[in-house]
Amino acid sequence: MRLFRTLLTAAATAALMAGAAHAQDAATGAALRDKALTDKTGWTILESLTTDIGPRNVGSPGAARAKDWGLATFKALGFQNVRAEQFAKPSWIRGEEAASITAPYEMKLSILGLGNSVPTPAGGIEAEIVVFTTLGDLAAAPESAVKGKIVVINQPMTRTQDGSGYGAGTAVRYVGPALAGKKGAVAYLTRSVSTSDSRQAHTGAMQYADGAPKVPAGALGVPDADLLQRLASRGKPVKIKLNLQSHVDEKAVAWNVIGEIPGSSKADELLVIGGHLDAWDPGEGAIDDGAGVAITTAAAKLLGDLPKHPKRTIRVVMFGSEETGGSSDAYMAAHKDEVARTVFTGESDTGGDRIFEVRLPVGSADHPAMKAAVNTLAPLKIFLARGEVGHAGSDVEGLQEAGVPAAALSQDASRYFDLHHSADDTLDKVKPENLAQNIAAWASLLYFVADSDIDFRALTAAKASAPAH
C-alpha cells in the first residue's frame, strides 16, 4: 500500500509539474505575442531596407548593398553565426523601355519588360497587334492570325484573400511569350498580372521553351491593355512601337544571408525561416519582400531576447534570389546534410497585411504545443485551418520537397497584387499595426515549436498510418 501511495504521489507530482510547465510555456508565448504588438524592431528593419538600400534586383549594385545590410542588421540585433553564402546566378538586367500606339493615333503606353525577356532590336520594333482575351484563345488561334504581329493578352486576374487568383493567372505571363513565339509573333505583351486598375505596369519572371523562338515580352498597365482591346474591336489595324532593352550578366552572383538564435539544449535541431531580400526594380520592395524579411527577423529577435533561448536553433535566412529563382536550390546545395535535423520551415512572402489563418503539418494539431500555439494566436484573429499546408514559399520549397515539415501563416492578400512587382510597392503601403500582428504570430508559433519536443515527421507518419474512420 505504501509503495502504491508513493507511486501515486510521484505520478501526481509529475502531472502537476508537467501542467505547470505547459502553463509556463503558454504564458511565455502570450508574453511574446503581446510584446511584439508594441515592439518597433520590425518596422525599423523594413524602413531601413527600403530607405537605405532601395531597389535590389539580382545582379545590381543594390543587391550587393542589401547583402552587406543583411549582415550588419543581423549582427546589430545580436544574431550569431552570421554569414553570407554566395552562389552563381546569371542575372537579367533591365535597360531602356518604351511602348506607344502609333496607329490609329499616337499615345504612350505604360510598360515594364518581363524578367528573362530577350531585348528588341536596337531602336525597337513596330508592328500590328492581335488581341486575345485569354491565353487559351491564343493557344487555339491559327498561326496565320499571329504571324508577324505583336500578341496582346488581356486576361484579368481574380482578387482573392488567399492569393489563389495569382497562381491561376501567372501562366499568361510565364509561358505566354513562348506560345506566341511558336506561332510566329514578333513580340508579346500581357495585361499585368494584377488586381489593380492603376496604369502602373507589374513585371515578373517569364520562361522561354526549349527550341521555340524567343520574342521580346513585356507587361502593360491594366487600363492600357483594356484600351488596346477596345481599339482592336473597332476592326481597324492597331500598331505599336516597342523598345525593350535588357541584357544578361552571366557572371553575376547572389547571396543567402543567414543569422541564428542558437538553441539552449537542442542546438543541432533547426527551424529555418525567412523572407527574400531581392526585389524587382520598379519600386522599393516593401511588400515583396521587405516585409517578410522584417517579420521573420524581428520575430526571431524577440525569442533571442528571452532570458533563456528556446531549446532549438532558429535560423533566419534572407534569401537572395527568389524573383528569378535560385535561392532554394542554393540553400539546399549548401545544407543538404542538415535536412534530417531541420524540424520546421516556413516563409513570409505575401506582404504585410494581417495573417488570418495558420496551417500546420498534418497530424500535429492535437499536440499540446500546437494547441497552445493556436490558443495564443486566437486573440490575433488567426484561426486554425484544416487541410494540407501546401506551398509554404518559393525559397523553402526545396526543404519541403526534401521532407522538412512546414507551416503556413496566411496573410490577407486582397490588395497585395494591386502593388507587387510595380512602382507602387513602397513603404507607405505597409501599415505598422499589421506588420506587428504578423511578427506577433510568427514569434508565438516559433516559440512553441522551438521550445518543445514536437516531432512533426512522426506525427504526420502516425496520421498517415492510422486506420480511416
C-alpha positions in Angstrom: 0.0 0.0 0.0 2.8 2.4 1.0 4.5 1.6 -2.4 1.2 2.3 -4.2 0.8 5.7 -2.3 4.4 6.6 -3.2 3.9 5.8 -6.8 0.6 7.7 -6.8 2.2 10.7 -5.2 5.1 10.6 -7.7 2.7 10.4 -10.6 0.6 13.3 -9.2 3.7 15.4 -8.7 4.9 14.7 -12.2 1.5 15.6 -13.6 1.5 18.9 -11.7 5.0 19.7 -12.8 4.0 18.9 -16.4 0.9 21.1 -16.1 3.0 23.9 -14.6 5.5 23.6 -17.5 2.7 23.9 -20.1 1.2 26.9 -18.2 4.7 28.5 -18.3 5.0 27.8 -22.0 1.6 29.3 -22.6 2.5 32.4 -20.5 5.8 32.9 -22.4 4.1 32.5 -25.8 1.4 35.1 -24.8 4.1 37.5 -23.5 6.0 37.2 -26.7 2.8 37.9 -28.7 1.9 40.9 -26.7 5.4 42.4 -26.7 5.6 42.0 -30.5 2.4 44.2 -30.9 4.3 47.2 -29.5 7.9 46.4 -30.4 9.3 48.6 -33.2 12.1 46.4 -34.4 10.3 45.0 -37.4 9.3 48.5 -38.6 12.8 49.8 -38.1 14.2 46.9 -40.2 11.7 47.5 -43.1 12.2 51.3 -43.0 15.9 50.8 -43.2 15.9 48.3 -46.0 13.6 50.3 -48.3 15.2 53.7 -47.5 18.9 52.9 -47.2 19.1 50.2 -49.8 16.3 50.7 -52.3 15.8 48.5 -55.4 17.8 45.3 -55.2 17.2 43.1 -58.1 19.7 40.3 -58.5 22.9 41.3 -60.3 22.5 45.0 -59.4 24.6 47.2 -57.1 21.5 47.3 -54.9 21.7 43.5 -54.3 25.3 43.8 -53.1 24.3 46.6 -50.8 21.4 44.5 -49.5 23.8 41.7 -48.7 26.0 44.0 -46.6 22.9 45.5 -45.0 21.7 42.0 -44.1 24.9 41.0 -42.4 25.1 44.3 -40.5 21.4 44.0 -39.4 21.8 40.5 -38.0 24.9 41.5 -36.1 23.4 44.6 -34.7 20.4 42.6 -33.5 22.5 40.0 -31.7 22.2 37.1 -34.1 25.0 34.6 -34.1 26.8 32.6 -36.8 26.1 35.4 -39.2 27.3 34.8 -42.8 26.5 35.3 -46.5 26.5 32.2 -48.7 27.3 33.2 -52.3 26.0 31.3 -55.3 26.3 31.8 -59.1 23.2 33.5 -60.5 23.2 34.7 -64.1 21.0 37.8 -63.9 18.7 39.7 -66.2 19.3 43.4 -66.2 16.6 45.9 -67.3 17.5 48.7 -69.7 15.6 51.3 -71.7 11.9 50.6 -72.1 9.2 52.3 -74.0 6.0 51.4 -75.8 3.5 53.5 -77.7 0.5 53.3 -80.0 1.4 54.6 -83.5 -1.9 53.8 -85.3 -4.8 54.8 -85.3 -3.2 57.6 -83.3 -0.1 58.2 -81.1 -0.1 57.5 -77.4 2.5 56.4 -74.9 1.7 53.1 -73.0 2.7 52.1 -69.5 5.0 49.1 -69.8 7.6 47.0 -68.0 9.8 44.3 -69.6 9.3 40.8 -68.2 12.2 39.2 -66.4 14.3 36.9 -68.7 12.9 38.6 -71.8 15.2 39.0 -74.8 15.5 42.6 -76.0 14.1 44.1 -79.1 16.5 45.1 -81.8 18.2 48.4 -81.2 15.7 51.2 -81.8 12.7 48.8 -81.2 10.2 47.2 -83.5 6.8 48.4 -84.9 4.0 46.0 -85.8 0.3 45.5 -85.9 -1.2 43.9 -82.8 -3.6 41.0 -82.4 -5.5 40.9 -79.1 -6.7 37.8 -77.2 -8.9 37.9 -74.1 -7.3 34.7 -72.6 -4.2 32.7 -73.0 -6.4 29.8 -74.1 -7.7 31.9 -77.0 -4.1 32.4 -78.2 -3.4 28.7 -77.9 -6.5 28.0 -80.1 -5.6 30.6 -82.7 -4.1 29.6 -86.1 -0.6 30.7 -86.8 -1.9 32.9 -89.7 -3.7 35.1 -87.1 -0.4 35.7 -85.2 2.5 35.6 -87.6 4.4 38.9 -87.8 2.2 40.6 -85.2 2.6 41.7 -81.6 0.4 39.5 -79.4 -1.5 41.2 -76.7 -3.3 39.2 -74.0 -5.9 41.0 -71.9 -6.7 38.3 -69.3 -7.8 39.7 -66.0 -6.8 38.4 -62.6 -9.3 37.5 -59.9 -8.9 39.2 -56.5 -8.9 36.6 -53.6 -8.0 36.7 -50.0 -5.6 33.8 -50.2 -3.9 34.9 -53.4 -5.0 31.9 -55.4 -6.1 34.2 -58.2 -2.4 35.0 -58.9 -1.5 31.3 -59.0 -4.2 30.8 -61.6 -3.1 33.8 -63.6 0.6 33.7 -63.8 0.7 31.3 -66.8 -0.3 34.3 -69.0 3.0 35.9 -68.0 5.2 32.9 -67.6 4.5 30.7 -70.6 2.6 33.1 -72.9 5.7 34.5 -74.6 6.9 31.1 -75.7 3.5 30.2 -77.1 3.4 33.5 -79.0 6.9 32.8 -80.4 5.9 29.4 -81.6 3.1 30.9 -83.6 5.3 33.4 -85.3 4.6 36.6 -83.2 7.3 39.2 -83.2 6.7 40.3 -79.6 4.4 39.6 -76.7 2.5 41.9 -74.3 0.3 40.9 -71.5 -2.0 42.7 -69.2 -0.2 42.9 -65.9 -1.0 40.0 -63.6 -2.5 42.4 -61.1 -5.8 43.2 -59.4 -5.2 46.9 -59.7 -6.8 49.4 -62.0 -3.7 51.6 -61.9 -1.8 52.4 -65.0 1.4 51.1 -63.3 2.7 48.1 -65.0 3.6 45.0 -63.0 6.7 43.0 -64.0 7.6 39.4 -63.1 9.5 36.5 -64.5 8.8 34.5 -67.7 10.4 31.4 -69.3 11.0 30.5 -72.9 10.5 27.0 -74.2 13.4 24.9 -75.5 13.6 25.1 -79.3 10.9 27.9 -79.6 11.7 31.3 -81.0 12.4 33.9 -78.3 10.4 37.1 -78.6 10.6 40.3 -76.5 8.0 40.3 -73.8 6.5 43.0 -71.5 3.6 43.7 -69.2 1.1 46.6 -69.8 -0.7 48.7 -67.2 -4.2 47.3 -66.8 -6.1 50.2 -68.4 -3.7 50.3 -71.3 -4.4 46.6 -72.1 -8.2 47.4 -71.9 -7.7 50.3 -74.3 -5.9 48.1 -76.8 -8.7 45.5 -76.7 -11.3 48.3 -77.3 -9.3 49.7 -80.2 -8.9 46.3 -81.8 -12.6 45.6 -81.5 -13.2 48.6 -83.9 -11.9 46.4 -86.7 -9.1 48.7 -87.9 -5.4 48.0 -87.7 -3.7 49.0 -84.4 0.0 49.4 -84.4 2.5 49.6 -81.5 6.2 50.6 -81.4 8.0 48.6 -78.7 11.5 49.1 -77.4 12.7 46.8 -74.7 16.5 46.8 -74.0 18.0 44.4 -71.5 21.0 42.1 -71.1 22.1 39.1 -69.1 25.1 39.2 -66.8 26.3 35.6 -66.9 28.9 36.2 -64.2 26.5 37.6 -61.6 26.2 36.2 -58.1 23.7 36.3 -55.3 23.8 35.6 -51.6 21.6 33.9 -49.0 22.3 35.9 -45.8 22.0 33.9 -42.6 21.7 34.7 -38.9 20.9 32.4 -36.0 19.4 32.3 -32.5 21.2 29.3 -31.1 19.2 26.7 -29.2 19.8 26.2 -25.5 19.7 22.4 -25.2 19.0 21.1 -28.7 21.0 23.4 -30.8 21.6 20.9 -33.5 17.8 20.9 -34.3 16.9 23.7 -36.7 13.9 25.8 -37.5 14.6 27.5 -40.9 12.5 30.6 -41.7 12.9 33.8 -43.7 11.8 36.1 -46.5 13.6 37.1 -49.7 16.0 40.0 -49.9 15.9 40.6 -53.7 13.1 42.7 -55.2 12.0 43.8 -58.6 13.5 47.2 -59.6 10.5 49.5 -60.3 9.7 50.0 -56.6 11.2 49.8 -53.1 10.4 46.1 -52.5 8.5 46.9 -49.3 5.7 44.4 -49.5 7.7 42.0 -51.8 9.5 41.1 -49.7 11.0 43.6 -47.4 8.0 42.9 -45.1 8.8 39.2 -44.9 12.4 39.9 -44.1 11.4 42.3 -41.3 8.7 39.9 -39.9 10.8 36.8 -39.6 13.9 38.7 -38.4 12.0 40.6 -35.8 10.1 37.5 -34.6 13.4 35.6 -34.1 15.0 38.6 -32.4 12.2 38.5 -29.8 13.0 34.9 -29.0 16.6 35.7 -28.8 15.8 38.3 -26.1 14.3 35.8 -23.8 16.2 35.1 -20.5 16.8 31.6 -21.9 16.8 30.8 -25.5 14.3 28.1 -26.7 15.7 24.6 -27.0 16.1 24.5 -30.7 18.1 26.8 -33.0 16.2 29.3 -35.1 17.9 30.1 -38.4 16.7 33.2 -40.3 17.6 33.3 -44.0 17.3 36.5 -46.1 17.1 34.6 -49.4 19.0 36.3 -52.2 17.2 35.3 -55.4 13.5 34.5 -55.3 12.1 36.5 -58.1 14.0 34.7 -60.8 14.8 31.6 -58.8 17.9 30.2 -57.3 17.7 30.7 -53.6 16.1 27.4 -52.7 18.5 25.3 -54.8 21.5 27.2 -53.4 20.3 26.7 -49.8 19.7 23.0 -50.4 23.1 22.6 -52.0 24.9 24.2 -49.0 22.8 22.5 -46.3 21.7 19.1 -47.7 23.3 17.3 -44.8 21.1 19.2 -42.3 17.8 18.2 -43.8 17.2 15.3 -41.3 17.7 17.7 -38.3 15.7 20.6 -39.7 12.4 20.2 -37.8 10.4 23.0 -39.3 10.4 25.6 -42.1 8.3 28.5 -43.3 8.5 31.7 -45.3 6.8 35.1 -45.1 6.2 36.3 -48.7 2.8 37.8 -49.2 3.3 41.4 -48.0 2.5 43.0 -44.7 -1.3 42.7 -44.2 -2.8 40.7 -41.4 -2.5 37.0 -41.0 -5.9 35.4 -40.9 -5.2 31.6 -40.7 -2.5 29.1 -39.8 -1.9 25.7 -41.4 0.1 23.1 -39.5 1.8 19.9 -40.6 -0.6 17.0 -40.9 -1.3 15.2 -37.6 0.1 17.9 -35.4 -2.9 20.0 -34.4 -3.7 17.9 -31.3 -0.2 18.1 -29.9 -0.1 20.1 -26.7 2.5 22.6 -28.1 0.4 23.2 -31.2 -2.8 23.5 -29.1 -1.1 26.1 -27.0 0.1 27.9 -30.2 -3.3 28.0 -31.7 -4.8 29.3 -28.5 -2.2 32.0 -28.4 -2.9 33.1 -32.0 -6.6 33.3 -31.4 -6.6 36.9 -29.9 -4.8 38.0 -33.1 -7.9 36.8 -35.0 -6.0 33.9 -36.6 -7.8 30.6 -36.8 -6.5 27.1 -37.4 -7.3 26.0 -41.0 -7.6 22.3 -41.6 -6.1 20.6 -44.5 -2.6 20.4 -46.1 -0.1 23.3 -45.7 0.5 23.4 -49.4 3.3 25.6 -50.8 5.0 27.3 -47.9 7.2 29.6 -50.1 9.4 29.5 -53.1 12.6 29.8 -51.1 11.7 26.9 -48.8 10.2 24.6 -51.4 13.4 22.6 -51.6 13.2 21.9 -47.9 9.6 20.9 -48.3 10.3 18.6 -51.2 13.1 17.0 -49.1 10.5 16.2 -46.3 11.0 19.1 -43.9 7.7 19.9 -42.2 6.3 23.3 -42.9 3.6 25.6 -41.6 1.8 28.4 -43.4 0.8 31.7 -41.8 -1.6 33.0 -44.5 -1.8 36.8 -44.9 -4.7 38.7 -46.3 -3.7 39.1 -50.0 -6.7 41.0 -51.0 -4.7 44.1 -52.1 -1.2 42.6 -52.4 -1.5 42.1 -56.1 -2.5 45.7 -56.6 1.0 46.6 -55.6 3.6 43.8 -56.0 6.2 43.9 -58.9 5.3 47.5 -59.6 6.4 51.1 -58.8 3.6 51.1 -56.2 5.5 48.7 -53.9 6.6 51.3 -51.4 6.9 51.6 -47.7 3.8 53.7 -47.2 1.7 50.7 -48.4 2.6 48.8 -45.2 0.6 49.5 -42.1 2.8 49.3 -38.9 0.0 47.7 -36.9 -0.5 44.9 -39.5 3.3 44.3 -39.6 3.3 44.0 -35.8 0.4 41.4 -35.9 2.5 39.3 -38.3 5.5 39.5 -36.1 3.4 38.5 -33.0 2.0 35.5 -34.8 5.4 34.3 -36.1 7.1 34.8 -32.7 4.4 32.9 -30.9 4.4 29.9 -33.3 8.2 29.8 -33.4 8.4 29.7 -29.7 6.1 26.7 -29.3 7.9 24.8 -32.0 11.4 25.7 -30.9 10.9 25.2 -27.1 9.1 21.9 -27.4 10.0 18.3 -28.4 7.4 18.1 -31.1 8.3 15.8 -33.9 6.2 16.8 -36.9 7.5 14.0 -39.1 6.5 11.3 -36.6 3.1 12.9 -36.1 2.5 13.1 -39.9 3.6 9.4 -40.3 1.3 8.3 -37.5 -1.6 10.1 -39.1 -1.0 8.5 -42.4 -0.8 5.0 -40.9 -3.9 5.4 -38.7 -7.0 3.5 -39.9 -9.6 5.6 -41.6 -12.8 6.1 -39.8 
